[in-house]
Amino acid sequence: MSSRSRSGAAALRSRASVFAALGDETRLSVLGRLAKGEPQSIARLTEGTRLTRQAVTKHLRVLEDAGVVRSVRIGRESRFTLEPRPIDEARDFLDLVSRQWDDALARLKAFVES
């Protein structure tokens, strides 16, 4: 396998992990809270929800493994922040796929009309 195909496979795995992490309603809710820009503790992320700290911790680990969240230890607690780069890369990928579909549909339309 060439280094290009290995790097392409790694990029694909990375994108897949981001999409998988974003494919959960609870994780999207947690990301929404983190998108406000302020680092937040697990206790703060559970405020006003029915989620337990354990549940939020589990979801944060999935998000962290996908690279969309990072944590910083401050004293006895961890503070979590949104890492937008992987989400931006996922959006760029979706834009590329959308353009490819638009091009394919335009070619099909031109073929059918000719």
C-alpha positions as CSV (number, residue, x, y, z in Angstrom):
1,M,0.0,0.0,0.0
2,S,1.4,3.4,-0.9
3,S,1.9,6.2,1.6
4,R,-0.8,8.2,-0.2
5,S,-3.4,5.5,0.1
6,R,-2.4,4.9,3.8
7,S,-2.8,8.6,4.5
8,G,-6.1,8.6,2.6
9,A,-7.3,5.6,4.6
10,A,-6.2,7.4,7.8
11,A,-8.1,10.5,6.8
12,L,-11.2,8.4,6.0
13,R,-11.0,6.7,9.4
14,S,-10.7,10.1,11.1
15,R,-13.7,11.5,9.2
16,A,-15.7,8.4,10.0
17,S,-14.9,8.7,13.7
18,V,-16.0,12.4,13.7
19,F,-19.3,11.5,11.9
20,A,-19.9,8.6,14.3
21,A,-19.3,10.9,17.3
22,L,-21.7,13.5,15.9
23,G,-24.3,10.9,15.2
24,D,-25.6,10.9,18.7
25,E,-28.2,13.3,20.0
26,T,-26.7,13.5,23.5
27,R,-23.2,14.2,22.1
28,L,-24.6,16.9,19.8
29,S,-26.3,18.5,22.9
30,V,-23.0,18.5,24.7
31,L,-21.2,20.0,21.7
32,G,-23.8,22.7,21.6
33,R,-23.0,23.6,25.2
34,L,-19.3,23.6,24.4
35,A,-19.8,25.7,21.3
36,K,-20.4,28.7,23.5
37,G,-16.6,28.9,23.8
38,E,-16.1,28.6,27.5
39,P,-14.3,25.6,28.9
40,Q,-16.8,23.6,31.0
41,S,-16.6,21.0,33.7
42,I,-18.6,17.8,33.7
43,A,-20.7,19.2,36.6
44,R,-21.5,22.2,34.5
45,L,-22.3,20.2,31.4
46,T,-24.9,18.2,33.4
47,E,-26.6,21.2,34.9
48,G,-30.2,21.5,33.8
49,T,-30.2,18.0,32.1
50,R,-31.3,14.6,33.2
51,L,-27.9,13.2,32.4
52,T,-25.6,11.7,35.0
53,R,-22.0,12.7,35.3
54,Q,-21.1,9.2,34.3
55,A,-23.1,9.5,31.1
56,V,-21.6,12.8,30.2
57,T,-18.2,11.5,30.9
58,K,-18.8,8.6,28.5
59,H,-20.0,10.9,25.8
60,L,-17.1,13.3,26.3
61,R,-14.6,10.4,25.9
62,V,-16.2,9.5,22.5
63,L,-16.0,13.1,21.4
64,E,-12.4,13.4,22.7
65,D,-11.4,10.2,20.9
66,A,-12.8,11.7,17.7
67,G,-10.8,14.9,18.3
68,V,-13.7,17.3,18.5
69,V,-13.3,17.9,22.2
70,R,-10.2,18.3,24.3
71,S,-9.8,18.4,28.0
72,V,-7.4,20.3,30.3
73,R,-6.9,19.2,33.9
74,I,-7.3,22.1,36.3
75,G,-6.8,21.0,39.9
76,R,-9.1,18.1,40.6
77,E,-11.4,18.5,37.6
78,S,-11.2,18.5,33.9
79,R,-12.5,21.3,31.7
80,F,-13.6,20.5,28.2
81,T,-13.5,22.7,25.1
82,L,-14.7,22.3,21.6
83,E,-11.9,21.6,19.0
84,P,-13.5,22.9,15.8
85,R,-10.9,21.7,13.3
86,P,-12.2,18.2,12.8
87,I,-15.8,19.5,12.5
88,D,-14.6,22.0,9.9
89,E,-12.8,19.2,8.0
90,A,-16.0,17.1,8.1
91,R,-18.0,20.1,6.7
92,D,-15.4,20.5,3.9
93,F,-15.8,16.8,3.1
94,L,-19.6,17.1,2.9
95,D,-19.2,20.2,0.7
96,L,-17.0,18.2,-1.6
97,V,-19.5,15.3,-1.8
98,S,-22.3,17.8,-2.4
99,R,-20.4,19.4,-5.3
100,Q,-19.7,15.9,-6.7
101,W,-23.4,15.1,-6.6
102,D,-24.3,18.4,-8.2
103,D,-21.9,17.7,-11.0
104,A,-23.2,14.2,-11.5
105,L,-26.8,15.4,-11.6
106,A,-25.9,18.1,-14.1
107,R,-24.2,15.5,-16.3
108,L,-27.3,13.3,-16.0
109,K,-29.6,16.2,-16.9
110,A,-27.5,17.1,-19.9
111,F,-27.5,13.5,-21.1
112,V,-31.3,13.1,-20.7
113,E,-32.0,16.4,-22.4
114,S,-29.7,15.6,-25.4
